């Protein structure tokens, strides 16, 4: 059975994710008690191949501190092909969304809290779920369509194989690193083609920019340093069945040249040695998915994947 558990902050988009998964053929269950989670999934095992379950703060608030949810997730991982999606969102955006919908936060009713107090309390209660998530999505800048695109892309990645997968992001420090990054590498110290007027309008995917980097020793040295670090980490983590993804973000000033080049080189390297690999250039709105050196997806129509605005 393929099992997806969806959780996250109230107002971050769990209902949208459930609707997308239902359209993709998942049997969806919204808001069941955590202590019944394994029992319900076991009951569906003989009749249902794809199940998605949403865990709401209303059922987590009373037991999450005991570690029950962590134990439940670990149990399910040993039985089923389980992925946990956590939806995060900035506090200001959540406040705005509640103001727009004129709805009250679940903890406001359960614990008689103000909206600000409820949001802060929820964030603390959900930390254990977030720590156990395979895939985190910050929905602060995503509309319904943007979030749907992220979920479809997530399903494409997970359906390719059960192998450990690596996701590389390039980004600009002007806007900060992606919130779901497991590792962040700063490459702003590398030679910058931006100061060449001809190269300034190009990107790290263009041949002339790549030739620019080939003239200097620093990019190759930086690539070797990052590979050496990741190889040591991957050797340990790839043996674990509890982690399915790692997200590695490479940042430069604007996210156009240096970070794009380094992320592309790393993605190609790890695809060539057998890892299902995705590279997403956030500032360029371009995504490529690679496996064993073969490009599976290279579609500029996926541009809205990360930064689609209202």
C-alpha positions as CSV (number, residue, x, y, z in Angstrom):
1,X,0.0,0.0,0.0
2,X,1.1,3.6,-0.7
3,X,0.3,5.7,2.3
4,X,0.5,9.5,2.5
5,X,0.1,11.3,5.8
6,X,-0.7,15.0,5.5
7,X,-0.3,17.4,8.4
8,X,0.7,21.0,9.0
9,X,-0.4,24.3,10.3
10,X,-4.1,25.1,10.2
11,X,-4.7,27.3,7.1
12,X,-1.7,26.0,5.3
13,X,-3.7,24.0,2.7
14,X,-4.3,20.5,3.9
15,X,-7.8,20.4,2.3
16,X,-6.3,21.4,-1.0
17,X,-3.8,18.6,-0.8
18,X,-6.5,16.0,0.1
19,X,-8.5,17.1,-2.9
20,X,-5.6,16.8,-5.3
21,X,-4.8,13.3,-3.9
22,X,-8.4,12.2,-4.2
23,X,-8.3,13.3,-7.9
24,X,-5.2,11.1,-8.3
25,X,-7.0,8.0,-7.1
26,X,-6.2,8.1,-3.3
27,X,-8.7,7.0,-0.8
28,X,-8.7,10.1,1.4
29,X,-9.6,10.3,5.1
30,X,-9.7,13.7,6.9
31,X,-9.0,14.1,10.6
32,X,-8.9,10.8,12.4
33,X,-7.6,10.2,16.0
34,X,-3.9,9.4,15.9
35,X,-4.3,6.4,18.2
36,X,-6.6,4.9,15.5
37,X,-4.2,5.6,12.6
38,X,-2.5,2.2,12.4
39,X,-5.7,0.4,13.0
40,X,-7.5,2.2,10.2
41,X,-4.7,1.8,7.7
42,X,-4.4,-2.0,8.5
43,X,-8.2,-2.3,7.9
44,X,-7.8,-0.7,4.4
45,X,-4.7,-2.8,3.5
46,X,-6.5,-5.6,1.8
47,X,-8.9,-3.4,-0.2
48,X,-7.1,-0.2,-1.0
49,X,-3.8,0.4,-2.8
50,X,-3.4,4.2,-2.2
51,X,-4.5,5.9,1.0
52,X,-4.1,9.5,2.1
53,X,-4.8,10.6,5.7
54,X,-4.9,14.1,7.1
55,X,-3.9,14.7,10.7
56,X,-5.5,17.7,12.2
57,X,-4.3,19.7,15.3
58,X,-7.7,18.9,16.9
59,X,-6.6,15.3,17.3
60,X,-2.9,16.0,17.9
61,X,-3.1,18.6,20.6
62,X,-3.9,16.2,23.5
63,X,-1.4,13.4,22.7
64,X,1.5,14.8,20.6
65,X,3.7,15.5,23.6
66,X,3.7,11.8,24.6
67,X,5.4,10.8,21.4
68,X,2.5,8.7,20.2
69,X,2.5,10.2,16.8
70,X,6.2,9.5,16.2
71,X,5.6,5.9,17.3
72,X,2.6,5.6,14.9
73,X,4.6,6.9,12.0
74,X,7.5,4.5,12.7
75,X,5.1,1.6,12.9
76,X,3.5,2.5,9.6
77,X,6.8,2.9,7.9
78,X,7.7,-0.7,8.7
79,X,4.5,-2.0,7.2
80,X,3.7,0.3,4.2
81,X,5.3,2.6,1.6
82,X,4.7,5.7,3.8
83,X,5.4,9.4,3.1
84,X,4.7,12.3,5.4
85,X,3.9,15.7,3.9
86,X,4.1,18.7,6.2
87,X,2.5,22.0,5.2
88,X,4.1,25.1,6.7
89,X,3.2,28.8,6.3
90,X,4.3,32.1,7.7
91,X,2.3,33.4,10.7
92,X,1.4,36.7,8.9
93,X,-0.1,34.8,5.9
94,X,-2.1,32.5,8.2
95,X,-3.5,35.5,10.1
96,X,-4.4,37.0,6.7
97,X,-6.1,33.8,5.5
98,X,-8.2,33.5,8.7
99,X,-9.2,37.2,8.3
100,X,-10.2,36.5,4.7
101,X,-12.3,33.4,5.4
102,X,-13.6,34.8,8.8
103,X,-13.1,31.3,10.3
104,X,-11.7,30.6,13.7
105,X,-8.5,28.6,14.4
106,X,-9.3,25.1,15.9
107,X,-7.3,25.8,19.1
108,X,-9.3,29.1,19.7
109,X,-12.3,26.9,20.4
110,X,-10.6,24.0,22.1
111,X,-8.4,26.0,24.5
112,X,-10.0,29.4,24.5
113,X,-7.0,31.2,23.0
114,X,-6.6,34.3,20.9
115,X,-5.7,33.8,17.2
116,X,-2.0,34.7,17.8
117,X,-1.8,32.4,20.9
118,X,-3.5,29.6,18.9
119,X,-1.0,29.9,16.0
120,X,2.0,29.9,18.4
121,X,0.7,27.0,20.4
122,X,0.0,25.0,17.3
123,X,3.5,25.5,15.9
124,X,5.0,24.1,19.1
125,X,2.6,21.1,19.1
126,X,3.4,20.2,15.4
127,X,7.2,20.3,15.8
128,X,7.4,16.5,16.2
129,X,5.3,15.9,13.1
130,X,7.5,18.3,11.1
131,X,10.6,16.6,12.3
132,X,9.3,13.3,10.9
133,X,8.2,14.7,7.6
134,X,9.7,13.4,4.3
135,X,8.6,16.4,2.4
136,X,7.9,20.0,3.6
137,X,6.1,22.6,1.6
138,X,5.9,26.3,2.6
139,X,2.6,27.5,1.1
140,X,3.2,31.2,2.1
141,X,3.6,32.3,-1.6
142,X,1.5,29.6,-3.2
143,X,-2.1,29.8,-4.4
144,X,-4.3,26.8,-4.8
145,X,-2.9,26.0,-8.3
146,X,0.7,26.4,-7.1
147,X,0.2,24.0,-4.2
148,X,-1.5,21.5,-6.5
149,X,1.5,21.6,-8.8
150,X,3.8,20.9,-5.9
151,X,1.8,17.8,-4.9
152,X,1.6,16.5,-8.5
153,X,5.4,16.9,-8.7
154,X,5.8,15.1,-5.4
155,X,3.7,12.2,-6.7
156,X,5.9,12.0,-9.8
157,X,9.0,11.7,-7.7
158,X,7.7,9.1,-5.4
159,X,6.2,7.0,-8.1
160,X,9.5,6.6,-10.0
161,X,10.9,4.1,-7.6
162,X,11.5,3.3,-3.9
163,X,15.0,4.5,-4.1
164,X,16.4,7.3,-2.0
165,X,16.0,10.6,-3.9
166,X,18.0,13.8,-4.0
167,X,16.4,17.2,-4.7
168,X,18.7,20.2,-5.5
169,X,17.5,23.8,-5.4
170,X,19.3,26.8,-6.7
171,X,18.2,30.1,-5.1
172,X,19.2,33.7,-4.5
173,X,20.0,34.9,-1.0
174,X,18.1,38.1,-1.7
175,X,14.9,36.1,-1.0
176,X,16.5,33.5,1.4
177,X,16.9,29.8,1.2
178,X,13.9,27.4,0.6
179,X,12.3,26.6,4.1
180,X,12.4,22.8,3.5
181,X,16.2,22.7,2.9
182,X,18.0,19.9,4.7
183,X,21.4,21.4,3.7
184,X,22.3,24.9,2.4
185,X,25.6,25.7,0.6
186,X,26.7,29.3,0.0
187,X,28.6,29.8,-3.3
188,X,28.7,33.6,-3.4
189,X,32.5,33.4,-3.1
190,X,32.8,32.0,-6.6
191,X,33.7,34.1,-9.6
192,X,30.6,36.0,-10.7
193,X,29.8,36.2,-14.5
194,X,27.2,38.9,-13.7
195,X,29.9,41.6,-14.1
196,X,30.4,40.6,-17.7
197,X,27.6,42.5,-19.6
198,X,27.3,39.8,-22.2
199,X,26.8,37.1,-19.5
200,X,24.7,39.1,-17.1
201,X,21.5,38.4,-19.0
202,X,22.3,34.6,-19.3
203,X,22.1,31.9,-16.7
204,X,24.1,29.1,-15.3
205,X,22.5,26.7,-17.8
206,X,23.9,28.6,-20.8
207,X,27.0,27.3,-22.5
208,X,28.9,30.6,-22.4
209,X,28.4,30.9,-18.6
210,X,29.5,27.3,-18.1
211,X,32.7,28.1,-20.1
212,X,33.2,31.1,-17.9
213,X,33.3,28.9,-14.8
214,X,35.6,26.4,-16.5
215,X,38.3,29.1,-16.7
216,X,38.6,29.2,-12.9
217,X,39.7,26.5,-10.4
218,X,37.3,27.6,-7.6
219,X,34.0,26.1,-9.0
220,X,35.6,22.7,-9.4
221,X,37.1,22.9,-6.0
222,X,33.8,23.9,-4.5
223,X,32.0,21.0,-6.3
224,X,34.5,18.5,-4.9
225,X,34.1,19.9,-1.4
226,X,30.3,19.6,-1.5
227,X,30.4,16.1,-3.1
228,X,32.8,14.9,-0.4
229,X,30.5,16.2,2.4
230,X,27.4,14.8,0.8
231,X,29.0,11.4,-0.1
232,X,29.8,10.8,3.6
233,X,26.3,11.8,4.7
234,X,24.5,9.8,2.0
235,X,26.5,6.7,2.7
236,X,24.9,6.6,6.2
237,X,21.5,7.9,5.3
238,X,20.9,5.7,2.3
239,X,21.1,2.7,4.6
240,X,18.1,4.0,6.5
241,X,14.5,3.2,5.5
242,X,13.0,6.1,7.4
243,X,14.2,8.9,5.0
244,X,13.1,9.0,1.4
245,X,14.3,12.4,0.3
246,X,17.0,15.0,0.9
247,X,16.7,18.6,-0.2
248,X,20.0,20.4,-0.9
249,X,19.9,24.1,-1.6
250,X,22.7,26.0,-3.3
251,X,22.6,29.8,-3.0
252,X,24.3,32.8,-4.6
253,X,23.3,36.5,-4.7
254,X,20.6,36.4,-7.3
255,X,20.1,32.7,-8.0
256,X,20.9,33.1,-11.7
257,X,24.5,32.1,-12.4
258,X,26.7,30.5,-9.7
259,X,24.0,28.6,-7.8
260,X,22.4,27.3,-11.0
261,X,25.7,26.1,-12.4
262,X,26.7,24.3,-9.2
263,X,23.2,22.7,-8.6
264,X,23.1,21.5,-12.2
265,X,26.6,19.9,-11.9
266,X,25.7,18.2,-8.7
267,X,22.4,16.9,-10.0
268,X,24.1,15.4,-13.1
269,X,26.8,13.8,-10.9
270,X,24.4,12.1,-8.6
271,X,22.1,11.0,-11.4
272,X,25.1,9.4,-13.2
273,X,25.9,7.3,-10.1
274,X,22.3,6.1,-9.9
275,X,20.3,8.4,-7.6
276,X,16.9,9.6,-8.8
277,X,17.6,13.3,-8.9
278,X,15.6,16.5,-9.3
279,X,17.0,20.0,-9.8
280,X,14.8,23.1,-9.4
281,X,16.1,26.6,-10.2
282,X,13.8,28.7,-8.0
283,X,14.8,32.1,-9.4
284,X,14.5,30.8,-13.0
285,X,11.3,28.8,-12.4
286,X,12.8,25.8,-14.2
287,X,12.7,22.2,-13.0
288,X,14.5,19.1,-14.3
289,X,14.1,15.5,-13.0
290,X,16.9,13.1,-13.8
291,X,17.5,9.4,-13.2
292,X,20.7,7.5,-14.0
293,X,21.8,10.3,-16.3
294,X,18.6,10.3,-18.3
295,X,16.4,13.3,-18.3
296,X,12.9,12.2,-17.5
297,X,11.3,15.6,-17.3
298,X,12.6,18.9,-18.7
299,X,9.5,21.0,-19.2
300,X,9.4,24.8,-18.7
301,X,5.7,24.5,-18.2
302,X,6.6,23.3,-14.7
303,X,7.8,26.8,-13.9
304,X,5.0,27.5,-11.5
305,X,6.1,24.6,-9.2
306,X,7.8,26.7,-6.5
307,X,6.9,30.4,-6.7
308,X,3.5,30.7,-8.2
309,X,1.8,33.9,-6.9
310,X,-1.8,34.9,-6.6
